[in-house]
Amino acid sequence: VMILIFILQNQQNIDLSFLGFEGRLPLAVALLFAMILGALIVAALGGARILQLRVVARRNRQPIEH
C-alpha cells in the first residue's frame, strides 16, 4: 500500500540517462527500477558468496573415522 501511495504521489517525469539508455520516466518508476536492480545485484552476490562458503566447508570437512 505504501509503495502504491508513493507511486501515486511522484508522477512527475524526469530525464533519465543510464548505460546508454535515455528517456523520460515518472520519478517513482525510475526509483522502483533502481530498487529492483539493486535487489537483484545483492541477491546474486549473496548467492555467490553462500555457494563459495559451502564449497569451502565441504573441502574442510574431515571424514568420520570408525
N, C-alpha and C positions, 0 to 999 in steps of 0.2 A: 504494500500500500504506500509506503514512504517513497519507494522508487517511482511509482506512478505519479505521486504528488510532485516530486522533484522534476520529472519529465514535463509535466503539465505547466509548471511554473518557469521553465527555462526553454522556451520555444524560440528565442531569438537566434537567427542564423549567424554563424561565424565562418570566416575563411579558414580553411584547413589545408595545410601542406605537410605531407609526411611521406618520406621514401618515394618521391616521385608522384604520389597521388595528390591532386589538388581539387578542391571542391568546396561547396558550401553545405554545411550541415547545421541542424539545431544543436545548441551547446550541449543539451542533455544527451543526445545521441552520440556526439563525439566523446563525451566523458564515459558513456556506457561502453563504447567500443574500446576505449583505453583501459577500462576496468577489466573487461573480458580478456583482452590481450595480456594484461599483466597477470591475471589469474592463470591463464594457460602457461605462461612462461614459468611462473612459480611452481605450478603442478609438474611441469616437465622436468625442471631442475630438481625438485624434491624427489620425484620418482627415480631419476637417475642416481641421486645420492643414496636412496634406500637400496636400490639394486647393487650399487657399489659396496655398501656396508654388508649386505647379505653375502656377496662373493667373498669378502674378507673374512667374515665369520665362518663360512664353510671351510675356507682354507686353514683357518686356525683351529678348527675342531680336531680333537685327537680321538682316534678310535678307542672304543671301550675294550679294555683287556679283561679277559675272564680268568 
